[in-house]
Amino acid sequence: MKMNWEPFIGYLVNVTMHENYGLTFDSKNDQTLYEIVFKSGKLTSFYEDGLLLETVRENHKVNIFIPLSSIKCVEMFDIKGE
């Protein structure tokens, strides 16, 4: 299924990524703990293969390209991002 992202341009979105990163080793349970990766920002554009978000970090605008294959879940807020 293909999603029509056009109605959500300018919306604030939170993206949960498929990728997890090893955070630490828990010797008590003999396992690695993982951190879930999120990306957030204003949806500025979309492409056949991904989304482009804009956010601000340390007073600088940052563009984030997220390949569709890396997306696990997207939350779209009915608020226009800044």
HELIX and SHEET records of a PDB file:
HELIX    1   1 GLU A    6  PHE A    8  5                                   3    
HELIX    2   2 LEU A   68  SER A   70  5                                   3    
SHEET    1   A 5 HIS A  60  PRO A  67  0                                        
SHEET    2   A 5 GLY A  50  ARG A  57 -1                                        
SHEET    3   A 5 GLN A  31  TYR A  47 -1                                        
SHEET    4   A 5 TYR A  11  ASP A  26 -1                                        
SHEET    5   A 5 ILE A  71  LYS A  80 -1                                        
END                                                                             
